[in-house]
């Protein structure tokens, strides 16, 4: 029997049933990873991961929930074009689908750089139908963090279906800044939050990654505690993305876990 029909017979909404089918905290663990470079070290303590593609696949990710993404509109670099084509060719409905990666910033194959009308067309044509088939949908994630305006405009358009959780990128050098971003997105959109990328960055100083290892280690421990304690944050992911300096990447060039990667492992091991 089709899920919506079954729900109507039981007198419950299809949205509620969808959340029962795919919980908003994958595998019951908030901790996740953006990128697969450290999965072999962290896997036993994670619930989920993504790699900015429609079909995340890595032997290191066995047992974790892979989260799909439509990265962009296909016009901001070769990887962008490839990811759009791959998304259009999906034959199965992923359990979780996230919207665009930083449509409010430029940078070829770094940020999606699409305007709101194009975003609405892509959302209604490709992402909303996945939600109709049972996928849990995540919003586009903003580059400008709490200073964004793109998602505000997007949320006011004629969307065929809204998102189930708000995807958030957090690049801050202190816990107060992290909390301010969380508060902004909860107070503005009133939906559960997934921090789909986070890193220690002086974002008001030309986007300068943190370089002091002691500061980074303390920051990682503090923000994991914050995410775990905050009732609105239902998932979070340490990012191994580009442009984050030499101290932040979780794995060294020789394949061993870095000090920062170990700090994340220590932090999440307290919970899982």
Secondary structure as UniProt FT lines:
FT   HELIX           3..10
FT   HELIX           14..21
FT   HELIX           26..28
FT   STRAND          31..34
FT   TURN            37..38
FT   HELIX           39..42
FT   HELIX           43..45
FT   STRAND          48..50
FT   HELIX           59..61
FT   TURN            62..63
FT   STRAND          65..66
FT   STRAND          68..69
FT   HELIX           78..88
FT   STRAND          96..98
FT   TURN            103..104
FT   TURN            108..110
FT   HELIX           116..122
FT   HELIX           123..127
FT   HELIX           128..132
FT   TURN            133..134
FT   STRAND          136..138
FT   HELIX           145..147
FT   HELIX           150..155
FT   STRAND          165..172
FT   HELIX           175..189
FT   STRAND          192..202
FT   TURN            203..204
FT   STRAND          208..209
FT   HELIX           213..229
FT   TURN            231..232
FT   STRAND          233..239
FT   TURN            245..247
FT   TURN            253..254
FT   HELIX           259..269
FT   TURN            270..271
//
